[in-house]
Amino acid sequence: AMDRLGDIALGNKDKFQSLSLAFSQISAAGKLTGEDLLQMVNAGFNPLNTLAEKTGTSLGDLKDVMSGGKGSAAFRKQMKDAQNEVKKLGAGASEGAKLLAQIGQEGMISAEMVGKAMEIETSPGGRFYDGMENASKTLEGQFSTLKDNSMQLVGNIFSHQRCAERCDSSGRKRRDRCAERA
């Protein structure tokens, strides 16, 4: 899930943190809530849009189900049709029918469905496919990578310097261990 969240965040640390927090809250609750949806939308991802596109349903009906409602009459008919398709075709049923049948069975937008929306959007053809890699190729992404690499280099230099100082004051045996770590 972390790779998918990173792709959706397009390598942006703040968006990644917001998405991670929201997804962990969704996972803990077992379902998507309005507050968690808002957090995800503010970070650039609306799983309900993906589910609506995949199932051919309206965003309004999915929001209604998320809030504990049952959706419109047309939505309930679509769910019934999807459940019949899944019953008839099993694993051969369309992805949209499987998702809609699951919504009908569970009566909510589950954490599993949010995960499925993330999977759809980060797979080939999805809006965020290879998002981190593509973002790293932009000028801003390259500067961010340069900054991260520079900070890592500085950390390594200070780490080795501390090791060398400890080695010098501790004797040969300790120095050999430092050499092994370096």
KACORVEN-V577359 format. One record per backbone hydrogen bond with DSSP energy under -0.5 kcal/mol. NH is the residue of the N-H (numbers start at 1). CO is the residue of the C=O. If there is no record, write none. Layout:
BEGIN
NH/CO
NH/CO
END
This chain:
BEGIN
5/1
6/2
7/3
8/4
9/5
10/7
11/6
12/9
13/11
16/12
17/13
18/14
19/15
20/16
21/17
22/18
23/19
24/20
25/21
26/22
27/23
28/24
29/25
30/26
31/26
32/109
37/33
38/34
39/35
40/36
41/37
42/38
43/39
44/41
45/40
47/45
49/46
50/46
51/47
52/48
53/49
54/50
55/51
56/52
57/52
62/58
63/59
64/60
65/61
66/62
67/63
68/65
69/64
76/72
77/73
78/74
79/75
80/76
81/77
82/78
83/79
84/80
85/81
86/82
87/83
88/84
89/85
90/86
92/89
93/90
98/94
99/95
100/96
101/97
102/98
103/99
104/100
105/101
106/102
107/103
110/108
111/30
114/110
115/111
116/112
117/113
118/114
119/115
120/116
121/117
122/118
123/119
123/120
126/123
128/121
129/126
130/122
131/128
134/130
135/131
136/132
137/133
137/134
138/135
142/138
143/139
144/140
145/141
146/142
147/143
148/144
149/145
150/146
151/147
152/148
153/149
154/150
155/151
156/152
157/153
158/154
159/155
160/156
161/157
162/158
163/159
164/160
165/161
166/162
167/163
168/164
169/165
170/166
170/167
171/167
175/171
176/172
177/173
178/174
179/175
180/176
181/177
182/178
END
